[in-house]
Amino acid sequence: TYLMAEVEIVATYELFNINRTKLENLIHRIFDSARLDIEIKDRFGKPVTPREWYLVPHFVIDEAVERIRDGSISGYVYDPQSANLVHRD
């Protein structure tokens, strides 16, 4: 993730036997509706639009990780209106 400031780690997760590229694409698909639409300037003053910052409650991330672990994530996306994962066909 592209960061330009100190961060506080609030949770870590361990997943095994998962292709990292597919995992990243999956996370982008699930949380796309909650992507933060922001433009910041990098250290050279050039505008940058981060694509990996999302506004999602921790409990939803916990659920998504658990569904990834157990294989039940297929068809789920984040719904910002209800602040929950919802199944979409």
QUIZICOR-V575671 format. One line per field, one symbol per residue. phi: phi as a letter, one per 40 degrees, with the letter a starting at -180 (. if undefined). A space follows every 50 residues. Layout:
phi = ???
//
This chain:
phi = .cbbacbbcbabbbbbfbccccccccccccbdcbcccabbbccbgccbbc bbbbbbcdcccdccccccdcgccdgcbcbcccfacbcbc
//
